[in-house]
Amino acid sequence: MTAAVGVATSEMRRSFGLRTAAAAAGLVSTLSLTVVVYRMLDARDAAVFFAILAALSIGPLVGRLGLGPNVIRLVAAEPTRVGRRAIASSHLCATAALSVISAPVIAVLATWALRDSPHHLPVVVLTAAGIVAESLRLTLSDIFAAAGRVGASVATTHHIRSMVVLPVVGAIAVAVAHPTLLEVMASYTAVSVLQLCAALVVGRHDIAFRAGGGVATLRGALGAGARLFTLDLAAFLCLPGTVWLANVVFPPDTAALYSAAATLALQVTIIESLAALAVTPAAARLWAAGERDQVVRVLSAVATLSTAVTIVAVGVLAAFGADLLGFAYGPSMREAAVLLVVMAAGGIAKTALGVNITLMIVSGHITEAARTALIALAVSVPFAVTAAVAGGPVWLAVASASAMAAVAVAQWRASRAAVGAAPRAGLNVVHAWQSLRPSP
């Protein structure tokens, strides 16, 4: 193993470990937060809150338009510090421009069920501000990851935000006699903005705040990221996007039930995204250095470990999900156990094969990956709408899980055709863990 490979592998392992730990803590915090919100708000406010959580997922996807993976790819391959700062700045400015334009529209859509409430407009404003802050902070997190600043990248993820928001919302539940969604969103947005400010201070050496380039530079960054946005959109529509569909199609009680299950399932299926964030910067450097076989081996090892964790999580939910949901949320939530298990199970294929998207990004086959995602969505989205309208929440959950699996399999096949290699999860977890350990 060369020195470059050893350093890159060590970085991947450290990043994967830190992100997994942060995700575990974030999962507990998100679970606890949804319990608090579900119990303290009425059904409509609770359903809208879950829709806002989905908006905080799709909002940054639109506001960043694929700029996150693109900045990781470019910064990781740029040899000069001045060049890296210029790339980071152009992507951050592009994120700001896009998110300011798109966030209000997404906020209105997410809170539409609240339109006849007196606090609808303030909630829309707070949601839009939260989306902008989330978009900028996540781009900073990607910039930190590309620069090898693993700790700073993890500290600016939404998992840490969830950990900070939980005690604040808990205090509101205790201190306010009849809390509404307005108080919850005020605290949520305040935490997001403060976390963004801290990230800007930490990242001041990685960003040239007065970098030139103007409109041409922004146009270049947006053009490069547009194709990557398709991949993010596919990930959103497969699961978080169904929360919006549920709020439109189902009555408030059923929508709240489905939304809670989908939000929890997302915490299980997000393991693949964590793995991608952990390995993409180092994988891009290895691929540029010609270590292509090593990239495939590492991606396969990461897929194996991620899939093992996902299978264990799905098994626990299948065995104890109904009891856990009933204990945490109340007896009415026991009905959501089937929805949760079905959607979480869809994440198994995603974690087993999703690393192929990373391989196609670092190898420059972005167009093929985007085309594959669009084809899969053309089939899965109409299926999901039909399932929700004609079949109800269980069939919508089945459609969501099927869409995740279909996209993962399609990208695996596309990688085999475009790159000539297709990493996937294996059965030897011990070997996968050892392959990520640095050589003595």
C-alpha positions in Angstrom: 0.0 0.0 0.0 1.4 3.4 -1.0 1.6 6.3 1.4 -1.1 8.1 -0.5 -3.4 5.1 -0.3 -2.7 4.7 3.4 -3.5 8.4 4.2 -6.7 8.3 2.1 -7.9 5.0 3.7 -7.2 6.4 7.1 -9.2 9.5 6.3 -12.1 7.4 5.1 -12.1 5.3 8.2 -12.0 8.2 10.5 -14.7 10.1 8.6 -16.9 7.0 8.5 -16.5 6.4 12.2 -17.2 10.0 13.2 -20.2 10.3 10.9 -21.6 7.0 12.1 -21.3 8.1 15.8 -22.9 11.5 14.9 -25.7 9.8 13.0 -26.4 7.5 16.0 -26.6 10.4 18.3 -28.7 12.3 15.7 -31.0 9.4 15.3 -31.7 9.3 19.0 -32.2 13.1 19.1 -34.5 13.0 16.1 -36.5 10.1 17.5 -36.9 12.0 20.8 -37.7 15.3 19.0 -40.5 13.6 17.0 -41.9 12.1 20.2 -42.0 15.5 21.9 -43.6 17.2 18.9 -46.1 14.4 18.3 -47.2 14.5 21.9 -47.3 18.3 22.4 -48.9 19.5 19.1 -52.3 18.8 17.6 -52.5 16.4 14.7 -52.4 19.1 12.0 -49.4 21.0 13.5 -47.6 17.7 14.0 -48.2 16.6 10.4 -47.0 20.0 9.1 -43.9 19.8 11.3 -43.0 16.5 9.7 -43.6 18.1 6.3 -41.2 20.9 7.3 -38.6 18.3 8.2 -39.0 17.0 4.7 -38.7 20.5 3.4 -35.4 20.9 5.3 -34.3 17.9 3.2 -35.5 18.9 -0.3 -34.8 22.6 0.3 -31.1 22.3 0.5 -31.2 19.9 -2.5 -32.8 22.7 -4.6 -30.7 25.4 -3.0 -27.5 23.5 -3.6 -28.4 22.0 -7.0 -25.8 19.3 -6.8 -23.1 21.8 -5.6 -22.2 19.7 -2.6 -20.8 16.6 -4.4 -19.4 18.9 -7.1 -17.4 21.1 -4.6 -16.0 17.9 -3.0 -14.9 16.6 -6.3 -13.3 19.8 -7.4 -11.6 20.9 -4.2 -10.3 17.4 -3.6 -8.5 17.5 -7.0 -7.3 21.1 -6.8 -3.6 21.3 -5.8 -3.4 25.0 -4.8 -4.8 26.6 -1.7 -5.9 29.7 -3.7 -7.7 27.5 -6.2 -9.5 25.6 -3.4 -10.7 28.7 -1.7 -12.0 30.2 -5.0 -13.9 27.0 -5.8 -15.3 26.9 -2.3 -16.4 30.5 -2.5 -18.1 30.2 -5.9 -20.1 27.2 -4.7 -21.1 28.9 -1.4 -22.2 32.0 -3.3 -24.2 29.9 -5.8 -25.8 28.1 -2.9 -26.8 31.4 -1.3 -28.3 32.7 -4.5 -30.3 29.6 -5.3 -31.6 29.0 -1.7 -32.8 32.6 -1.2 -34.9 32.2 -4.4 -36.2 28.7 -3.8 -36.6 28.5 -0.1 -39.8 30.6 0.2 -41.6 28.5 -2.5 -40.6 25.3 -0.7 -41.7 26.7 2.6 -45.2 27.6 1.3 -45.6 24.1 -0.1 -44.5 22.4 3.1 -46.9 24.5 5.3 -49.9 24.6 2.9 -52.0 22.5 5.3 -51.6 25.4 7.8 -52.8 28.1 5.4 -55.9 29.0 7.4 -54.0 29.3 10.7 -53.1 32.7 12.1 -49.5 31.8 12.5 -49.1 30.4 8.9 -47.1 33.4 7.6 -44.6 33.4 10.5 -44.1 29.7 10.2 -43.5 30.1 6.4 -40.8 32.8 7.1 -39.1 30.7 9.7 -39.1 27.6 7.5 -37.6 29.6 4.6 -34.9 31.0 6.8 -34.2 27.5 8.2 -33.9 26.1 4.6 -31.4 28.9 3.6 -29.3 28.3 6.8 -29.4 24.6 6.2 -28.3 24.9 2.6 -25.3 27.1 3.4 -24.2 25.1 6.3 -24.3 21.8 4.4 -22.2 23.3 1.6 -19.7 24.4 4.2 -19.8 20.9 5.6 -18.9 19.6 2.1 -16.1 22.1 1.8 -14.7 21.0 5.1 -14.9 17.4 4.0 -13.1 18.1 0.7 -10.4 19.9 2.6 -9.9 16.9 4.9 -11.3 18.7 8.0 -13.4 15.7 9.1 -14.2 17.0 12.5 -15.5 20.4 11.2 -17.5 18.6 8.5 -19.2 16.3 11.0 -19.9 19.2 13.4 -21.8 21.1 10.7 -24.1 18.2 9.8 -27.8 18.1 10.6 -27.2 15.4 13.2 -25.5 17.9 15.4 -28.3 20.4 14.8 -30.8 17.8 15.9 -28.8 17.2 19.1 -28.9 20.9 19.9 -32.5 21.5 19.0 -33.9 18.7 21.2 -33.3 20.3 24.6 -34.5 23.6 23.3 -37.8 22.2 22.1 -38.1 20.1 25.2 -37.8 23.3 27.3 -40.6 24.8 25.3 -42.8 21.8 25.9 -42.3 22.2 29.6 -42.4 26.0 29.9 -45.2 26.9 27.4 -48.8 25.9 28.5 -50.1 25.4 25.0 -47.2 25.3 22.5 -47.8 25.6 18.8 -45.8 25.0 15.7 -44.7 28.6 15.7 -42.7 28.2 19.0 -41.2 25.0 17.7 -40.0 26.5 14.4 -38.7 29.7 16.1 -36.3 27.5 18.2 -35.5 25.3 15.3 -34.5 28.1 13.0 -32.6 30.0 15.7 -30.4 26.9 16.3 -29.8 26.5 12.5 -28.8 30.1 12.1 -26.4 30.0 15.1 -24.8 26.7 13.8 -24.3 28.4 10.4 -22.6 31.4 12.0 -20.3 29.2 13.9 -19.5 27.3 10.6 -18.7 30.5 8.8 -16.2 31.5 11.6 -14.6 28.1 11.5 -14.4 28.1 7.7 -13.0 31.6 7.2 -9.6 30.1 6.1 -11.2 27.8 3.6 -13.2 30.4 1.8 -12.2 33.5 -0.1 -15.1 35.7 0.9 -14.0 38.4 -1.6 -13.1 36.0 -4.4 -13.7 37.3 -7.9 -15.3 35.6 -10.9 -18.8 37.2 -10.8 -21.7 35.9 -12.7 -19.5 33.7 -14.9 -18.0 31.9 -11.9 -21.5 31.3 -10.4 -22.8 30.1 -13.8 -20.0 27.6 -14.1 -20.6 26.2 -10.6 -24.3 25.9 -11.2 -23.8 24.2 -14.6 -21.5 21.6 -13.1 -23.9 20.9 -10.2 -27.1 20.7 -12.1 -26.6 17.1 -13.2 -25.7 16.0 -9.7 -29.0 17.6 -8.5 -30.9 14.8 -10.3 -29.3 12.3 -7.9 -30.3 14.3 -4.9 -33.8 14.7 -6.2 -34.1 10.9 -6.7 -33.1 10.3 -3.1 -35.6 12.8 -1.9 -38.6 11.6 -3.9 -38.0 8.0 -2.9 -38.7 8.6 0.8 -38.8 12.2 2.3 -40.9 13.4 -0.6 -43.7 10.9 0.2 -44.3 12.9 3.4 -45.5 15.8 1.3 -47.7 13.4 -0.7 -49.1 12.0 2.5 -50.0 15.5 3.7 -51.9 16.1 0.5 -53.7 12.8 0.1 -54.4 11.5 3.7 -56.4 13.1 6.5 -54.4 14.8 9.3 -54.3 11.8 11.7 -53.2 9.4 9.0 -50.7 11.9 7.5 -49.1 12.4 10.9 -48.9 8.7 11.4 -47.2 8.1 8.0 -45.0 11.2 8.3 -43.6 10.0 11.7 -42.9 6.6 10.3 -41.2 8.0 7.2 -39.1 10.4 9.2 -37.8 7.5 11.4 -37.2 5.3 8.4 -35.1 8.0 6.9 -32.8 7.8 9.9 -32.2 4.2 9.0 -31.7 4.6 5.3 -29.5 7.6 5.7 -26.5 5.4 6.5 -25.7 5.1 2.8 -25.5 8.9 2.5 -23.2 9.0 5.5 -20.9 6.5 3.8 -20.9 8.5 0.6 -19.9 11.7 2.4 -17.2 9.9 4.3 -15.5 8.3 1.3 -16.1 10.7 -1.6 -13.2 13.3 -1.0 -10.5 10.6 -0.4 -11.9 8.4 -3.2 -11.7 11.3 -5.6 -8.1 11.9 -4.8 -7.3 8.2 -5.1 -9.1 7.9 -8.5 -7.2 11.0 -9.8 -3.9 9.3 -8.6 -4.7 6.1 -10.6 -5.6 3.9 -7.6 -8.8 2.8 -9.2 -8.9 -0.8 -7.9 -8.4 0.5 -4.4 -11.4 2.8 -4.8 -13.6 -0.1 -5.8 -12.3 -2.2 -2.8 -12.9 0.6 -0.3 -16.4 1.3 -1.6 -17.3 -2.3 -1.4 -16.0 -2.5 2.2 -18.0 0.6 3.1 -21.1 -0.9 1.5 -20.6 -4.1 3.4 -20.4 -2.3 6.8 -23.3 0.0 6.1 -25.5 -2.8 5.0 -24.7 -4.8 8.1 -25.8 -1.9 10.3 -29.0 -1.4 8.2 -30.0 -5.1 8.4 -29.6 -5.1 12.2 -31.6 -1.9 12.5 -34.4 -3.3 10.3 -34.4 -6.6 12.3 -34.8 -4.7 15.6 -37.7 -2.6 14.1 -39.4 -5.8 12.8 -39.2 -7.5 16.2 -39.8 -4.6 18.5 -41.0 -1.7 16.4 -44.7 -1.8 17.4 -43.8 -1.9 21.1 -41.2 0.8 20.8 -43.5 3.2 18.9 -46.4 2.6 21.3 -44.2 3.3 24.3 -42.6 6.4 22.8 -45.6 8.0 20.9 -48.6 6.4 22.5 -50.9 3.5 21.5 -52.1 5.1 18.3 -48.6 5.0 16.8 -48.4 1.2 17.0 -50.2 1.2 13.6 -47.2 2.8 12.1 -44.8 -0.1 12.8 -45.6 -1.8 9.5 -45.0 1.4 7.6 -41.7 1.9 9.4 -40.4 -1.6 8.8 -41.4 -1.6 5.1 -39.7 1.8 4.3 -36.6 0.9 6.4 -36.3 -2.4 4.6 -36.1 -0.5 1.3 -32.9 1.0 2.6 -31.1 -2.3 2.5 -30.7 -2.2 -1.2 -29.8 1.4 -1.0 -26.9 0.8 1.3 -25.8 -2.3 -0.5 -25.5 -0.8 -3.9 -25.7 3.0 -3.4 -21.9 3.4 -3.4 -22.0 3.0 -7.2 -23.2 6.6 -7.4 -20.0 7.7 -5.6 -18.0 5.7 -8.0 -19.6 7.3 -11.0 -19.2 10.8 -9.6 -15.4 10.4 -8.9 -14.9 8.7 -12.2 -16.6 11.5 -14.1 -19.6 9.5 -15.3 -22.1 12.0 -13.8 -24.3 12.2 -16.9 -24.9 8.4 -16.9 -25.8 8.5 -13.2 -28.2 11.4 -13.7 -29.8 9.7 -16.7 -30.3 6.5 -14.7 -31.9 8.4 -11.9 -34.4 10.2 -14.2 -35.4 6.9 -15.8 -36.0 5.3 -12.4 -38.0 8.3 -11.2 -40.2 8.3 -14.4 -41.5 4.9 -13.3 -41.5 5.2 -9.5 -43.1 8.6 -9.0 -46.4 7.8 -10.8 -46.4 4.5 -9.0 -46.2 6.3 -5.6 -49.0 8.7 -6.4 -51.2 5.9 -7.6 -50.4 3.8 -4.5 -51.2 6.7 -2.2 -54.5 7.6 -3.8 -55.8 4.1 -4.5 -54.1 2.0 -1.8 -53.5 4.2 1.2 -50.4 4.5 3.5 -49.3 0.9 3.4 -49.1 0.9 -0.3 -47.4 4.2 -0.3 -44.8 2.8 2.0 -44.3 -0.2 -0.4 -43.9 2.2 -3.3 -41.3 4.2 -1.4 -39.3 1.1 -0.5 -39.6 -0.2 -4.1 -38.4 3.1 -5.5 -35.3 3.1 -3.2 -34.4 -0.5 -4.3 -35.1 0.2 -8.0 -32.8 3.3 -8.1 -30.0 1.4 -6.3 -30.2 -1.6 -8.7 -30.3 0.7 -11.7 -27.3 2.7 -10.6 -25.4 -0.6 -10.0 -26.1 -1.7 -13.5 -25.2 1.7 -14.9 -21.9 1.7 -13.1 -21.0 -1.8 -14.5 -21.7 -0.4 -18.0 -20.0 3.0 -17.7 -17.1 2.4 -15.4 -16.5 -1.4 -15.9 -16.8 -2.0 -12.1 -19.7 -2.0 -9.7 -18.9 -2.2 -6.0 -21.5 -3.8 -3.7 -21.9 -5.2 -0.2 -20.4 -8.5 0.6 -20.9 -11.1 3.4 -17.5 -10.8 5.2 -18.0 -7.9 7.6 -14.7 -8.6 9.4 -12.7 -8.4 6.2 -14.5 -5.2 5.2 -13.6 -3.6 8.6 -10.0 -4.7 8.3 -9.6 -3.3 4.8 -10.4 0.1 6.1 -7.8 -0.1 8.8 -4.5 1.7 8.2 -1.5 -0.6 7.6 0.8 -0.9 10.6 
